[in-house]
Amino acid sequence: MPDLSSSKFFTSASTITSTTAGASADVVYTVPANFSSIVRYLLLSNGTNSSKKAYVQFYHASNGVYHYLANGLLMSGHSITSLSSFGSLSLFEGDKIVAFKEAGMDLDISLSAEEYYDPNR
């Protein structure tokens, strides 16, 4: 059971360079050892002039499988898209958020989460 009294809040940002899915995608966030995490905010920003596609995946460490959160999300030039409308996303030790993009896109991703120490993980 996570220790809810020792939570850590943070925000990070990543510039995505990969154009390939799965293990070759850029890692946006990895849940540290002995922690559980709740992703509260996930924002994508297209810095190019034209419409391009963005891809975001969740890696489930317990079975080694990647699942799409956004699969070919077409973003207009100089636009932002929040994937936070899904609510929150619960992750566990070793789980990851990864992303890749269509060639020629300038993609930045911002993520905010809460981490909880979970000594039994």
PLY file of the C-alpha trace (Angstrom):
ply
format ascii 1.0
element vertex 121
property float x
property float y
property float z
element edge 120
property int vertex1
property int vertex2
end_header
0.00 0.00 0.00
1.49 3.39 -0.96
2.40 5.81 1.80
0.09 8.73 0.93
1.72 10.97 3.55
4.98 11.08 1.60
3.89 12.20 -1.85
6.10 14.13 -4.25
4.66 16.44 -6.90
6.58 17.37 -10.04
6.34 18.66 -13.60
8.73 17.77 -16.41
9.01 18.64 -20.07
10.55 16.68 -22.96
11.42 17.51 -26.54
10.55 14.49 -28.65
13.00 13.48 -31.38
12.07 9.85 -32.08
9.95 8.85 -35.06
9.66 5.19 -34.01
7.28 3.41 -31.60
7.86 1.19 -28.59
11.34 0.76 -27.14
12.76 3.22 -29.71
10.36 6.01 -28.67
11.55 8.83 -26.38
10.90 8.24 -22.70
8.87 11.10 -21.23
8.53 9.60 -17.74
9.40 6.42 -15.84
7.98 5.56 -12.42
10.94 5.08 -10.04
11.57 1.89 -8.07
9.36 1.52 -4.99
6.92 4.20 -6.15
3.42 4.43 -7.57
2.43 7.47 -9.59
-0.67 9.32 -10.73
-0.26 11.34 -13.94
-2.53 14.36 -13.63
-1.55 16.43 -16.67
-0.20 15.57 -20.13
0.15 18.38 -22.68
1.42 18.09 -26.26
2.68 21.10 -28.21
3.29 21.20 -31.98
5.86 23.90 -32.75
5.78 23.48 -36.54
3.84 25.55 -39.06
1.99 22.58 -40.52
-0.27 19.82 -39.24
1.62 16.74 -38.03
0.85 13.53 -36.14
1.90 12.77 -32.55
1.97 9.41 -30.79
2.00 8.73 -27.03
2.24 5.28 -25.50
2.02 3.80 -22.01
4.48 0.98 -21.27
3.13 -1.55 -18.78
6.24 -2.95 -17.05
4.52 -5.99 -15.54
3.85 -7.54 -18.96
6.22 -5.57 -21.24
3.45 -4.30 -23.52
3.03 -0.81 -25.04
-0.47 0.68 -25.31
-1.42 3.83 -27.23
-2.81 6.85 -25.40
-2.67 8.88 -28.64
-2.24 7.04 -31.94
-1.58 9.37 -34.85
-3.11 12.41 -33.16
-3.26 15.04 -35.93
-2.22 18.39 -34.47
-2.58 21.68 -36.34
0.51 23.85 -36.72
1.44 25.80 -33.57
-1.23 24.08 -31.48
-1.49 22.38 -28.12
-3.51 19.35 -27.08
-4.23 18.17 -23.55
-4.51 14.43 -23.00
-5.62 15.15 -19.44
-9.31 14.99 -20.32
-9.06 11.24 -19.68
-8.75 12.05 -15.98
-5.74 10.61 -14.21
-3.55 7.67 -15.11
-2.24 5.35 -12.39
1.21 3.92 -13.00
3.45 1.61 -11.02
7.15 0.92 -10.63
8.85 0.69 -14.04
5.83 1.84 -16.04
6.62 4.52 -18.64
5.10 7.19 -20.83
6.88 7.28 -24.20
6.30 9.34 -27.32
7.30 9.68 -30.94
6.31 11.97 -33.80
5.84 12.29 -37.51
9.04 13.37 -39.28
9.40 17.15 -39.48
7.38 17.87 -36.34
8.63 19.91 -33.36
6.92 18.11 -30.48
7.22 19.05 -26.80
5.40 17.19 -24.03
4.77 18.44 -20.50
3.72 16.07 -17.75
2.69 16.61 -14.12
2.38 13.74 -11.68
2.28 12.72 -8.05
4.60 9.99 -6.82
3.90 7.91 -3.72
6.45 5.79 -1.91
5.31 2.18 -2.11
7.80 -0.08 -0.27
5.92 -3.27 -1.19
6.42 -2.82 -4.95
0 1
1 2
2 3
3 4
4 5
5 6
6 7
7 8
8 9
9 10
10 11
11 12
12 13
13 14
14 15
15 16
16 17
17 18
18 19
19 20
20 21
21 22
22 23
23 24
24 25
25 26
26 27
27 28
28 29
29 30
30 31
31 32
32 33
33 34
34 35
35 36
36 37
37 38
38 39
39 40
40 41
41 42
42 43
43 44
44 45
45 46
46 47
47 48
48 49
49 50
50 51
51 52
52 53
53 54
54 55
55 56
56 57
57 58
58 59
59 60
60 61
61 62
62 63
63 64
64 65
65 66
66 67
67 68
68 69
69 70
70 71
71 72
72 73
73 74
74 75
75 76
76 77
77 78
78 79
79 80
80 81
81 82
82 83
83 84
84 85
85 86
86 87
87 88
88 89
89 90
90 91
91 92
92 93
93 94
94 95
95 96
96 97
97 98
98 99
99 100
100 101
101 102
102 103
103 104
104 105
105 106
106 107
107 108
108 109
109 110
110 111
111 112
112 113
113 114
114 115
115 116
116 117
117 118
118 119
119 120
